[in-house]
Amino acid sequence: MSKGSFGIGMALGALAGAAAAYLFAPQSGEDFQRQLKTKAQETKSKAVDHLDEALMETEMWLEQKTAEDDGYNEPIRYEHKPENVALAPDYTESPDVFVEE
C-alpha cells in the first residue's frame, strides 16, 4: 500500500465518520440543514481567506524577485546569413506611373 492511498483512505474515513456523526445526532432535519449550511459557509470563507493569503504572498515574492533582478538583459545577437536576411528590393525597372505632360 502506498502512502498516497493511505492518505486518501484516511480522508475518506474522516468524511464518513463526520457524516455518520451528523446523521445520528439528536437534532431535527431543519436544525441539521441550518448547521450544515453554516459550516459550509464558514468553510468557504476560510478557503477564500487562505487563497487570498496565498495570492498575496505569491505577489510579494514575485515583486521581490523582480526587484532583485537588475533589469538588464543581454542583447540578442543575430548572425547575418543569406537564409535569415531579406533581399533588398529591386528598383532597376521604372514603375508604370501616369505622368501628365
HELIX and SHEET records of a PDB file:
HELIX    1   1 LYS A    3  LEU A   23  1                                  21    
HELIX    2   2 GLY A   29  GLU A   68  1                                  40    
END                                                                             
